[in-house]
Amino acid sequence: MFKKLSVLAITFVLLLGCLPMLSAQAAGNATAKQPGNSNPLMDHKLGADPFALTYNGRVYIYMSSDAYVYNSNGTVKDNDFSALNKINVISSADMVNWTDHGAIPVAGANNVNGSAGIAKWASLSWAPSAAVKKINGQDKFFLYFANGASGIGVLTANSPIGPWSDPLGKALVTGNTPGMSGVTWLFDPAVLVDDDGSGYLYAGGGIPNTSNPASIANPKTARVLRLGADMTSIVGSASTIDAPYMFEDSGIHKYGGKYYYSYCFNFSGTHPAAYPAGEIGYMVSNSPMGPFTYTGHFLKNPYTFFGVGGNNHHAVFNFNNQWYVVYHAQTVAKAVLGDGKGYRSPHINKLVHNANGTIQEVQGDMAGIAQIANLNPFTRVEAETIGWNAGITTERTQAAGGPVSNMNVTNINNGDWVAVGNADFGSGASSFKANVASATGGGKIEIRLDSATGPLVGTLNVPSTGGAQAWQEVSTTVSNVTGVHRLYLVFTGSGSGNLFNFDYWQFSTGGDGGTTPPPVSKVEAEDMTLSGTYAGKITSPFNGVALYGNDDAAAFNQYYAYGTHNFSVRGASNSSAAARVDLLIGGVNVGSFNFSGTTPSVQTLTNVTHATGNQEVKLVVTTDNGSWDAYVDYIEWSQ
């Protein structure tokens, strides 16, 4: 790996702090992710060997946890992968604004992560992959990782961000697992849960003999294993994937009923043109266990796009019916150090399958993916949800009420800022609140639109709260805030230390400092995550979705600060029969909508009581008798 591995924790703090109070012109500059671009996904820390999991309207990216390592004189040395004992997680609903969920302290051997280490037998956690599967009626999450190059472990959880536990207390796959003999590097797991719920694990890499051209051309070090129904056991023996010029970085996805195994070509010897060194190639099979047939390549080495190379690591995924590839490149380290030095950061670009099933060459760039959905500023937004930033870092927080492993923004200095893309203020906001903590004199949050020096629409005074984790919610009025804008929260204050910590923020249409929720929130059905055998998008009688059979569903995640709402759904039946759509919040059925006939109508449930916090909202068909289909346009809710 030694050429591959991973990367994560990096913090770059931009210290300005000379002026006693920041003027608009004193705002700091972004490091690598420039406003308007979507790549890299983050630049306040690093992350390598990325893998994507899509769940309930969000993309979760799991990454290796590199941090800069230093020479004795304090200079940064080339990445030696010594910090790869955690897994970093970020997520997004819109592909631009990414929430930092912190680091999972995976490795627990030799007290590497102190008492927090989860897998007590593992000393490293390289190149993760993740999957979700419904077991006994509940969604279960599985996180696979490599203990160096010696084996594969697995953690489990009830949510994509944990908390995680080690169900085995040992490695899932080792060199003694049937069929794994001959694998040079037992690492880089990739996982697939097929349509029938069967799980498959892909892993391996390395060249048995780098001085032998035949060994370079056909290392035969890639493997596929069938997982048990519990996703934490192995069934039978591993099968060899004869991937030409295999080096590392197993990837797997299913498209058009075919299975696509992808991997990084090695750098050794002389390669034919069909197998360019350091690029991502792929093979196709009719079965998840193979045999696979080499088909082509689709992702060039990062050097081609960014002028800094190194190893290539990727994962292909589908989100909202669009295919993407997530990969790493040394763009942040290059911006910070002037040289990548082996430290990597995550990027995403579109991936296109041709009509004949082949894959087009991906065009890597810093522009990345345009924002696919607006951000709702009238719900609680974690401060560590970041589109762009200057100067800040993040840390685990003690603030109450947030998601699992909640984080806060810290290392806030005069002139630093965080920004989010495309916040939709609708007809207007009148107040802004934030949860803050300060052990010093505090500071201010300037609320600006469109840029760090854009129109100032409000200023929040942050007081001293008596401690860096002594949290207080404060509020202020705002004006002239309507429509869709990038939102910049610019931090000002005197002194050169950390001015304050920042947990979350929220706008309101009320004048009560943010305690009044917006009158109506709305989600279009076509923007939800579809599941079930037949569910699909429609354009008539409206742009929405069709739920054709039992268990067809459309779902999304929503944070609710309040436990009672009125819910309305616009929908229709495809016939004269009444179509019924159930509403589930947090897995609990809170009511049903009945649409009589083909003319769209709005049905409303009033005073619905439900759980608060982050909840899955699901519209599902459960009573279909074959005489009707349900069409859904949107759901909206109000207090």
C-alpha positions as CSV (number, residue, x, y, z in Angstrom):
1,M,0.0,0.0,0.0
2,F,2.3,1.3,0.9
3,K,1.5,3.3,-2.1
4,K,-2.1,3.3,-1.6
5,L,-3.7,3.7,1.6
6,S,-5.6,6.5,2.9
7,V,-5.9,9.9,4.2
8,L,-8.0,11.8,6.5
9,A,-7.3,14.1,9.3
10,I,-5.8,17.3,8.2
11,T,-6.5,20.7,9.5
12,F,-5.3,23.9,8.0
13,V,-5.8,27.0,10.1
14,L,-5.5,30.4,8.5
15,L,-4.3,32.9,11.1
16,L,-5.1,36.5,10.3
17,G,-5.6,38.2,13.6
18,C,-3.9,41.5,13.4
19,L,-6.9,43.9,13.1
20,P,-8.9,44.5,16.3
21,M,-12.1,44.0,14.3
22,L,-12.6,42.5,10.9
23,S,-13.7,44.7,8.0
24,A,-15.5,43.1,5.0
25,Q,-12.2,43.2,3.0
26,A,-10.4,41.2,5.7
27,A,-12.2,37.9,5.1
28,G,-9.9,34.9,4.7
29,N,-9.4,32.8,1.6
30,A,-10.5,29.3,0.9
31,T,-7.7,26.8,0.7
32,A,-8.4,24.3,-2.1
33,K,-12.2,24.1,-2.6
34,Q,-13.0,27.5,-4.1
35,P,-16.5,28.9,-3.9
36,G,-18.5,27.7,-6.8
37,N,-16.5,24.5,-7.1
38,S,-17.6,21.2,-5.6
39,N,-14.2,19.5,-5.6
40,P,-12.5,18.6,-3.4
41,L,-15.5,17.7,-1.2
42,M,-13.7,19.2,1.8
43,D,-10.5,21.0,2.5
44,H,-10.6,21.6,6.3
45,K,-9.2,18.0,6.6
46,L,-8.0,15.2,4.4
47,G,-9.6,11.9,3.4
48,A,-8.4,9.1,1.2
49,D,-9.6,5.8,-0.3
50,P,-13.2,7.0,-0.4
51,F,-16.3,4.7,-0.6
52,A,-19.9,5.9,-1.0
53,L,-23.1,4.7,0.6
54,T,-26.4,6.2,-0.4
55,Y,-29.2,6.1,2.2
56,N,-32.5,8.0,2.7
57,G,-31.6,10.9,0.4
58,R,-28.0,11.3,1.5
59,V,-24.6,10.2,0.3
60,Y,-22.2,9.1,3.0
61,I,-18.5,9.0,2.2
62,Y,-16.2,6.8,4.3
63,M,-12.4,7.5,4.1
64,S,-9.1,6.5,5.5
65,S,-7.8,8.8,8.2
66,D,-4.4,10.2,7.2
67,A,-3.0,13.1,9.1
68,Y,0.2,15.0,8.3
69,V,3.3,13.4,9.7
70,Y,6.3,15.5,10.5
71,N,10.1,15.4,10.5
72,S,12.0,16.1,13.6
73,N,12.5,19.7,12.4
74,G,8.7,20.3,12.2
75,T,8.4,20.0,8.4
76,V,5.8,17.8,6.8
77,K,7.3,14.6,5.5
78,D,6.0,12.3,2.8
79,N,2.9,10.4,3.9
80,D,4.0,7.2,5.8
81,F,0.4,6.1,6.5
82,S,1.1,5.9,10.2
83,A,-2.2,7.6,11.2
84,L,-4.5,5.2,9.4
85,N,-6.4,3.9,12.5
86,K,-9.7,5.8,12.1
87,I,-12.3,6.2,9.4
88,N,-13.6,9.7,8.5
89,V,-17.2,10.2,7.5
90,I,-19.0,13.0,5.7
91,S,-22.4,13.2,4.2
92,S,-24.5,15.4,1.9
93,A,-28.0,15.6,0.4
94,D,-26.9,18.0,-2.4
95,M,-23.3,17.1,-3.4
96,V,-21.9,20.5,-2.4
97,N,-22.6,21.0,1.3
98,W,-21.0,18.2,3.3
99,T,-21.6,17.5,7.0
100,D,-18.5,16.4,8.9
101,H,-19.4,13.4,11.1
102,G,-15.9,13.1,12.5
103,A,-13.7,10.1,12.8
104,I,-14.7,6.5,13.8
105,P,-11.9,5.3,16.2
106,V,-11.7,1.8,14.6
107,A,-8.4,0.4,15.6
108,G,-8.0,-0.6,19.3
109,A,-4.9,-2.7,19.5
110,N,-2.0,-1.3,21.5
111,N,-4.2,1.5,22.8
112,V,-3.8,3.2,19.4
113,N,-7.1,5.1,19.9
114,G,-7.1,4.9,23.7
115,S,-10.1,3.3,25.3
116,A,-12.2,4.4,22.3
117,G,-10.8,1.9,19.9
118,I,-13.6,-0.3,18.7
119,A,-11.8,-3.3,17.1
120,K,-9.4,-4.3,19.9
121,W,-7.6,-6.7,17.7
122,A,-6.8,-4.3,14.9
123,S,-3.9,-1.8,14.7
124,L,-5.0,-0.1,11.5
125,S,-8.1,0.7,9.5
126,W,-7.4,1.2,5.8
127,A,-9.7,1.8,2.8
128,P,-13.2,1.3,4.2
129,S,-16.4,0.2,2.4
130,A,-20.0,0.3,3.7
131,A,-23.3,-1.4,3.1
132,V,-26.9,-1.4,4.4
133,K,-29.2,-4.4,4.6
134,K,-32.5,-5.0,6.2
135,I,-32.2,-7.7,8.8
136,N,-35.2,-8.8,10.9
137,G,-37.1,-5.8,9.7
138,Q,-34.5,-3.2,10.6
139,D,-31.8,-1.5,8.5
140,K,-28.4,-2.6,9.6
141,F,-25.1,-1.0,8.5
142,F,-21.8,-2.7,7.9
143,L,-18.4,-1.1,7.7
144,Y,-15.6,-3.1,6.3
145,F,-11.9,-2.1,6.7
146,A,-8.4,-3.5,6.2
147,N,-6.1,-4.1,9.2
148,G,-3.1,-3.0,7.2
149,A,-2.5,-5.5,4.4
150,S,-3.2,-8.6,6.6
151,G,-7.0,-9.0,6.7
152,I,-10.5,-7.5,6.6
153,G,-12.6,-6.6,9.7
154,V,-16.2,-5.5,10.0
155,L,-18.1,-3.1,12.3
156,T,-21.9,-2.9,12.6
157,A,-24.4,-0.1,13.5
158,N,-28.0,0.9,13.4
159,S,-27.3,4.1,11.5
160,P,-24.8,5.1,8.8
161,I,-22.9,7.3,11.3
162,G,-23.0,4.8,14.2
163,P,-22.4,4.2,17.0
164,W,-20.3,1.3,15.8
165,S,-19.5,-2.0,17.4
166,D,-17.3,-5.0,16.6
167,P,-19.6,-8.1,16.3
168,L,-16.7,-10.6,15.8
169,G,-13.9,-9.5,18.0
170,K,-11.5,-10.6,15.3
171,A,-10.9,-10.3,11.6
172,L,-13.6,-11.5,9.2
173,V,-11.2,-12.4,6.4
174,T,-7.5,-13.5,6.8
175,G,-5.0,-15.4,4.8
176,N,-6.4,-18.6,6.3
177,T,-9.8,-18.0,4.9
178,P,-10.6,-20.6,2.2
179,G,-9.6,-19.3,-1.2
180,M,-7.4,-16.4,0.1
181,S,-4.0,-18.1,-0.4
182,G,-1.8,-16.3,-2.8
183,V,-3.2,-12.8,-2.1
184,T,-0.2,-10.5,-1.6
185,W,-2.0,-7.6,0.0
186,L,-5.2,-8.6,1.8
187,F,-6.8,-5.2,1.9
188,D,-9.1,-2.7,0.0
189,P,-12.5,-4.3,0.6
190,A,-15.5,-3.4,-1.5
191,V,-19.0,-4.6,-0.7
192,L,-22.1,-5.2,-2.8
193,V,-25.6,-6.1,-1.5
194,D,-27.4,-7.6,-4.5
195,D,-31.1,-7.1,-5.3
196,D,-32.0,-10.3,-3.5
197,G,-30.2,-9.2,-0.3
198,S,-27.1,-11.4,-0.9
199,G,-23.9,-9.8,0.1
200,Y,-20.5,-10.1,-1.6
201,L,-17.1,-8.8,-0.5
202,Y,-14.2,-8.0,-2.9
203,A,-10.6,-7.5,-1.8
204,G,-7.0,-8.1,-2.5
205,G,-4.1,-6.7,-4.4
206,G,-0.3,-6.7,-4.9
207,I,2.0,-8.5,-7.3
208,P,3.6,-11.8,-6.2
209,N,6.7,-11.2,-8.2
210,T,7.5,-7.7,-9.5
211,S,10.4,-8.9,-11.6
212,N,8.3,-11.4,-13.5
213,P,6.4,-9.9,-16.5
214,A,3.8,-12.7,-16.3
215,S,3.2,-12.0,-12.6
216,I,2.8,-8.3,-13.3
217,A,0.4,-8.9,-16.2
218,N,-1.8,-11.5,-14.2
219,P,-1.1,-11.2,-10.5
220,K,-4.3,-13.1,-9.7
221,T,-4.5,-11.4,-6.3
222,A,-8.1,-10.2,-6.4
223,R,-10.8,-12.2,-4.7
224,V,-14.6,-12.2,-4.3
225,L,-16.2,-13.8,-1.3
226,R,-19.9,-14.6,-0.6
227,L,-21.1,-13.1,2.7
228,G,-23.5,-14.9,5.0
229,A,-27.0,-13.6,5.5
230,D,-25.7,-11.7,8.6
231,M,-23.1,-9.9,6.5
232,T,-20.5,-10.8,9.1
233,S,-19.6,-14.3,8.0
234,I,-18.1,-16.0,4.9
235,V,-19.9,-18.7,3.0
236,G,-17.7,-21.2,1.1
237,S,-14.4,-20.4,-0.6
238,A,-13.2,-17.1,-2.2
239,S,-13.1,-17.0,-6.0
240,T,-10.1,-15.6,-7.9
241,I,-10.7,-12.6,-10.2
242,D,-8.0,-12.7,-12.9
243,A,-7.8,-8.9,-13.2
244,P,-5.1,-7.9,-15.7
245,Y,-2.3,-5.8,-14.3
246,M,-4.1,-5.7,-10.9
247,F,-2.5,-3.5,-8.2
248,E,-5.2,-2.7,-5.6
249,D,-8.5,-0.8,-5.0
250,S,-11.3,-3.3,-5.6
251,G,-14.6,-1.6,-6.7
252,I,-18.0,-3.1,-7.5
253,H,-21.3,-1.9,-8.9
254,K,-24.3,-3.3,-10.7
255,Y,-25.7,-1.7,-13.9
256,G,-28.1,-3.1,-16.4
257,G,-28.2,-6.5,-14.7
258,K,-24.4,-6.8,-15.1
259,Y,-21.7,-6.7,-12.4
260,Y,-18.8,-4.3,-12.8
261,Y,-15.6,-5.1,-11.0
262,S,-13.1,-2.2,-11.2
263,Y,-9.6,-1.7,-9.9
264,C,-6.3,0.2,-10.1
265,F,-3.7,-1.0,-12.6
266,N,-0.2,-1.5,-11.2
267,F,2.8,0.6,-12.0
268,S,5.3,-2.1,-12.7
269,G,7.0,-3.2,-15.9
270,T,5.8,-2.2,-19.4
271,H,2.0,-2.2,-20.0
272,P,0.1,-2.6,-23.3
273,A,-2.0,0.4,-24.2
274,A,-5.2,-1.3,-23.0
275,Y,-3.9,-1.3,-19.4
276,P,-2.4,2.2,-18.7
277,A,-0.4,2.3,-15.4
278,G,-2.1,3.9,-12.4
279,E,-5.6,4.2,-14.1
280,I,-8.9,2.5,-13.2
281,G,-9.8,-0.5,-15.3
282,Y,-13.0,-2.6,-15.2
283,M,-14.3,-6.1,-15.9
284,V,-17.9,-7.3,-16.4
285,S,-19.7,-10.4,-15.4
286,N,-23.2,-11.9,-15.4
287,S,-22.6,-13.1,-11.8
288,P,-21.3,-11.3,-8.7
289,M,-18.9,-14.2,-8.2
290,G,-17.6,-14.0,-11.8
291,P,-16.0,-15.0,-14.0
292,F,-15.3,-11.4,-15.1
293,T,-14.2,-10.3,-18.5
294,Y,-11.8,-7.3,-19.0
295,T,-13.7,-4.5,-20.8
296,G,-11.7,-1.2,-20.5
297,H,-10.8,1.7,-18.3
298,F,-12.5,4.9,-17.2
299,L,-10.6,7.0,-14.7
300,K,-7.1,8.3,-15.4
301,N,-4.5,8.8,-12.7
302,P,-5.1,12.0,-10.8
303,Y,-2.0,13.5,-12.2
304,T,-3.8,13.9,-15.6
305,F,-6.4,16.2,-14.0
306,F,-4.6,17.9,-11.1
307,G,-0.9,17.8,-11.8
308,V,-0.1,15.6,-8.8
309,G,-0.3,11.9,-9.0
310,G,0.2,9.0,-6.7
311,N,-2.0,6.0,-6.4
312,N,-5.6,5.9,-7.7
313,H,-8.6,4.8,-5.5
314,H,-12.2,5.0,-6.4
315,A,-15.8,3.8,-5.9
316,V,-18.8,4.0,-8.3
317,F,-22.2,4.8,-6.9
318,N,-25.7,5.8,-8.0
319,F,-27.6,8.7,-6.3
320,N,-31.0,10.0,-7.5
321,N,-30.7,8.0,-10.7
322,Q,-27.3,9.5,-11.7
323,W,-24.0,7.6,-11.6
324,Y,-20.9,9.1,-10.1
325,V,-17.4,8.1,-9.1
326,V,-15.7,9.2,-5.9
327,Y,-11.9,9.1,-5.9
328,H,-9.0,10.8,-4.2
329,A,-6.4,13.3,-5.4
330,Q,-3.7,15.3,-3.6
331,T,-5.3,18.7,-4.3
332,V,-5.6,20.0,-0.7
333,A,-2.1,19.0,0.3
334,K,-0.8,20.6,-2.9
335,A,-2.6,23.8,-2.1
336,V,-1.3,23.8,1.5
337,L,2.3,22.4,1.0
338,G,3.0,23.2,-2.7
339,D,3.5,19.4,-3.1
340,G,1.0,16.6,-2.4
341,K,3.5,14.5,-0.5
342,G,1.1,11.6,-0.7
343,Y,-1.8,13.2,1.2
344,R,-5.2,12.9,-0.5
345,S,-8.7,14.4,-0.5
346,P,-12.0,13.2,-1.9
347,H,-13.5,14.3,-5.2
348,I,-16.7,13.3,-7.2
349,N,-17.4,13.5,-10.9
350,K,-20.1,12.1,-13.1
351,L,-19.8,8.6,-14.6
352,V,-21.7,7.6,-17.8
353,H,-22.5,4.1,-19.0
354,N,-22.8,3.9,-22.8
355,A,-25.8,2.2,-24.5
356,N,-23.7,-1.0,-25.0
357,G,-22.8,-1.1,-21.3
358,T,-19.2,0.2,-21.6
359,I,-18.2,3.2,-19.4
360,Q,-17.1,6.5,-20.8
361,E,-13.8,8.1,-19.6
362,V,-14.5,10.2,-16.5
363,Q,-13.4,13.9,-16.7
364,G,-11.9,14.8,-13.3
365,D,-11.9,18.5,-12.4
366,M,-12.3,20.9,-9.6
367,A,-15.8,22.1,-10.7
368,G,-17.3,18.7,-9.7
369,I,-21.1,18.3,-9.4
370,A,-23.5,21.2,-9.5
371,Q,-25.7,21.4,-6.4
372,I,-28.6,19.1,-7.0
373,A,-31.0,20.4,-4.3
374,N,-31.3,23.6,-2.3
375,L,-30.5,23.8,1.4
376,N,-33.4,24.6,3.8
377,P,-32.1,27.2,6.2
378,F,-35.3,27.1,8.3
379,T,-34.3,23.8,9.8
380,R,-31.4,23.2,12.2
381,V,-28.2,23.1,10.2
382,E,-25.0,21.7,11.8
383,A,-22.2,24.3,11.7
384,E,-20.0,21.6,10.4
385,T,-22.2,21.4,7.3
386,I,-19.7,23.1,4.9
387,G,-19.8,24.1,1.3
388,W,-16.7,26.2,1.5
389,N,-14.6,27.6,4.4
390,A,-11.6,29.7,5.3
391,G,-9.4,28.9,8.3
392,I,-11.7,26.7,10.5
393,T,-11.4,23.1,11.7
394,T,-13.8,20.8,13.4
395,E,-13.8,18.7,16.6
396,R,-16.0,16.3,18.6
397,T,-18.4,18.4,20.7
398,Q,-20.2,18.1,24.0
399,A,-23.2,20.0,22.8
400,A,-26.5,18.2,23.3
401,G,-29.2,17.5,20.8
402,G,-27.2,16.8,17.6
403,P,-26.5,13.7,15.6
404,V,-24.4,10.8,16.7
405,S,-20.8,11.8,17.2
406,N,-21.8,15.4,16.8
407,M,-19.1,17.9,15.8
408,N,-18.6,21.6,16.2
409,V,-16.6,24.2,14.2
410,T,-13.6,25.4,16.1
411,N,-10.2,27.3,15.7
412,I,-12.3,30.3,14.7
413,N,-10.1,33.3,14.2
414,N,-10.7,36.8,13.0
415,G,-11.6,36.7,9.3
416,D,-12.4,33.0,9.1
417,W,-15.8,31.9,7.6
418,V,-18.0,29.0,6.6
419,A,-20.4,29.0,3.7
420,V,-23.1,26.8,2.3
421,G,-24.5,26.8,-1.3
422,N,-28.0,27.6,-2.5
423,A,-29.8,28.2,0.8
424,D,-33.5,28.8,-0.2
425,F,-35.0,31.6,2.0
426,G,-38.2,31.7,0.0
427,S,-40.3,34.8,0.7
428,G,-37.9,35.9,3.5
429,A,-36.3,35.3,6.9
430,S,-36.5,37.6,9.9
431,S,-34.2,36.1,12.5
432,F,-31.2,33.9,12.9
433,K,-30.0,31.8,15.9
434,A,-26.9,29.9,16.6
435,N,-25.5,27.6,19.4
436,V,-22.2,28.9,20.4
437,A,-19.6,28.5,23.2
438,S,-16.7,30.7,24.2
439,A,-14.1,30.6,26.9
440,T,-12.8,34.0,25.9
441,G,-14.5,37.3,25.0
442,G,-16.5,35.8,22.1
443,G,-16.9,37.7,18.9
444,K,-19.4,38.2,16.1
445,I,-21.0,36.2,13.3
446,E,-21.6,38.4,10.3
447,I,-24.4,37.0,8.1
448,R,-23.6,37.7,4.5
449,L,-25.1,36.7,1.1
450,D,-23.3,35.4,-2.0
451,S,-19.7,36.0,-0.8
452,A,-17.6,36.6,2.3
453,T,-17.8,40.3,1.5
454,G,-21.3,40.3,0.2
455,P,-24.4,42.1,1.5
456,L,-24.5,42.1,5.3
457,V,-28.0,41.1,6.4
458,G,-27.4,40.7,10.1
459,T,-24.8,40.4,12.8
460,L,-24.9,38.0,15.8
461,N,-23.1,38.9,18.9
462,V,-21.4,35.9,20.5
463,P,-20.8,36.4,24.2
464,S,-18.4,34.7,26.6
465,T,-20.3,31.6,27.8
466,G,-17.8,30.6,30.5
467,G,-16.2,27.7,28.6
468,A,-15.3,26.3,25.2
469,Q,-18.0,23.6,25.7
470,A,-20.5,25.7,27.7
471,W,-23.2,26.1,25.1
472,Q,-25.6,29.0,24.7
473,E,-28.2,29.7,22.0
474,V,-28.2,33.3,20.9
475,S,-30.2,35.1,18.2
476,T,-30.5,38.2,16.2
477,T,-32.7,39.8,13.6
478,V,-31.9,39.7,9.8
479,S,-33.3,41.8,6.9
480,N,-33.4,41.6,3.1
481,V,-33.0,37.8,3.1
482,T,-35.2,36.3,0.3
483,G,-34.7,33.8,-2.5
484,V,-31.8,31.5,-3.1
485,H,-28.3,32.5,-2.1
486,R,-25.0,31.2,-1.0
487,L,-24.8,32.0,2.8
488,Y,-21.6,33.1,4.4
489,L,-21.1,33.2,8.1
490,V,-18.0,35.4,8.6
491,F,-16.4,35.4,12.1
492,T,-14.9,38.5,13.6
493,G,-13.3,39.4,16.9
494,S,-10.2,40.7,18.6
495,G,-7.3,38.5,19.7
496,S,-5.4,35.7,18.0
497,G,-6.8,32.7,19.8
498,N,-10.0,30.7,19.2
499,L,-12.8,33.2,19.4
500,F,-15.6,30.7,20.0
501,N,-17.0,27.3,19.0
502,F,-20.0,26.9,16.8
503,D,-22.5,24.0,17.0
504,Y,-25.5,24.8,14.7
505,W,-27.5,27.6,13.2
506,Q,-31.1,28.2,11.9
507,F,-33.2,30.9,10.4
508,S,-36.8,31.7,11.1
509,T,-39.6,33.7,9.6
510,G,-40.7,34.7,13.0
511,G,-39.4,37.7,15.0
512,D,-38.8,35.7,18.2
513,G,-35.1,34.9,17.8
514,G,-35.6,31.7,15.8
515,T,-38.0,29.8,18.0
516,T,-40.9,29.9,15.5
517,P,-40.6,27.3,12.7
518,P,-41.3,28.3,9.1
519,P,-44.9,28.1,8.1
520,V,-44.4,25.4,5.5
521,S,-41.6,23.0,4.5
522,K,-41.9,21.0,1.3
523,V,-40.1,18.1,-0.4
524,E,-40.8,17.0,-3.9
525,A,-41.4,13.3,-4.3
526,E,-39.0,13.0,-7.3
527,D,-36.2,14.3,-5.0
528,M,-36.8,11.4,-2.5
529,T,-35.0,8.1,-2.4
530,L,-37.1,5.3,-4.0
531,S,-37.3,1.7,-2.8
532,G,-39.3,-1.4,-3.6
533,T,-39.7,-3.5,-6.7
534,Y,-41.6,-1.2,-8.9
535,A,-41.3,2.4,-7.6
536,G,-40.3,4.9,-10.3
537,K,-40.5,8.6,-11.4
538,I,-43.3,9.9,-13.5
539,T,-44.1,13.1,-15.5
540,S,-47.9,12.7,-15.6
541,P,-50.2,13.8,-14.1
542,F,-47.4,15.7,-12.5
543,N,-43.6,15.4,-11.9
544,G,-43.4,12.9,-9.1
545,V,-43.2,9.2,-8.3
546,A,-45.5,6.2,-8.8
547,L,-45.8,3.6,-6.1
548,Y,-47.1,0.5,-8.0
549,G,-47.0,-2.3,-5.5
550,N,-46.8,-3.2,-1.8
551,D,-43.6,-1.9,-0.1
552,D,-42.9,0.6,-2.9
553,A,-41.7,3.7,-1.1
554,A,-40.3,7.2,-1.3
555,A,-38.2,8.5,1.6
556,F,-36.0,11.2,2.9
557,N,-34.3,12.3,6.1
558,Q,-35.5,15.3,8.0
559,Y,-34.5,17.0,11.3
560,Y,-37.5,17.9,13.4
561,A,-37.1,20.3,16.4
562,Y,-40.8,20.0,17.1
563,G,-42.9,16.9,17.7
564,T,-46.2,17.9,16.2
565,H,-46.9,19.0,12.6
566,N,-49.6,19.0,10.0
567,F,-48.7,16.9,7.0
568,S,-50.1,17.3,3.5
569,V,-49.5,15.1,0.4
570,R,-50.6,15.9,-3.1
571,G,-51.3,12.7,-5.0
572,A,-53.7,10.7,-7.2
573,S,-54.8,7.2,-8.1
574,N,-54.3,5.7,-11.6
575,S,-57.9,4.6,-11.6
576,S,-61.3,5.2,-10.0
577,A,-60.2,3.1,-7.0
578,A,-58.9,4.8,-3.9
579,A,-55.1,4.7,-3.5
580,R,-53.7,4.6,0.0
581,V,-50.3,5.9,1.0
582,D,-49.0,5.5,4.5
583,L,-46.8,8.0,6.3
584,L,-44.0,6.6,8.4
585,I,-41.8,8.8,10.6
586,G,-38.9,7.1,12.3
587,G,-40.4,3.8,11.3
588,V,-43.7,4.6,13.0
589,N,-46.9,4.7,11.0
590,V,-48.5,8.1,11.9
591,G,-51.3,8.1,9.4
592,S,-52.5,7.4,5.8
593,F,-53.5,9.5,2.8
594,N,-56.3,8.3,0.5
595,F,-56.5,9.6,-3.1
596,S,-59.8,8.9,-4.8
597,G,-59.6,8.9,-8.6
598,T,-57.2,10.2,-11.2
599,T,-57.6,13.9,-10.5
600,P,-54.7,15.1,-8.2
601,S,-55.8,16.3,-4.8
602,V,-54.1,17.4,-1.5
603,Q,-54.8,15.3,1.6
604,T,-53.9,16.5,5.0
605,L,-53.2,14.9,8.4
606,T,-53.5,17.4,11.3
607,N,-51.7,17.5,14.6
608,V,-49.5,14.5,13.8
609,T,-47.3,13.6,16.8
610,H,-43.9,12.1,16.0
611,A,-40.3,11.7,17.1
612,T,-38.0,14.7,17.0
613,G,-34.4,14.9,15.8
614,N,-33.1,13.3,12.6
615,Q,-35.9,11.1,11.3
616,E,-36.6,9.0,8.2
617,V,-39.8,10.2,6.5
618,K,-41.3,7.5,4.3
619,L,-44.4,7.4,2.0
620,V,-45.1,3.7,1.4
621,V,-47.8,1.6,-0.2
622,T,-48.9,-1.4,2.0
623,T,-52.5,-2.2,1.0
624,D,-52.3,-2.6,-2.8
625,N,-54.7,-5.2,-4.1
626,G,-53.8,-4.8,-7.7
627,S,-56.7,-2.4,-8.6
628,W,-54.8,0.9,-8.2
629,D,-51.4,2.6,-8.3
630,A,-50.5,5.6,-6.1
631,Y,-49.0,8.7,-7.7
632,V,-47.3,11.2,-5.3
633,D,-46.3,14.8,-6.2
634,Y,-44.9,16.2,-2.9
635,I,-45.2,16.3,0.9
636,E,-45.3,19.4,3.0
637,W,-45.6,20.1,6.6
638,S,-46.3,23.0,9.0
639,Q,-46.6,23.6,12.7
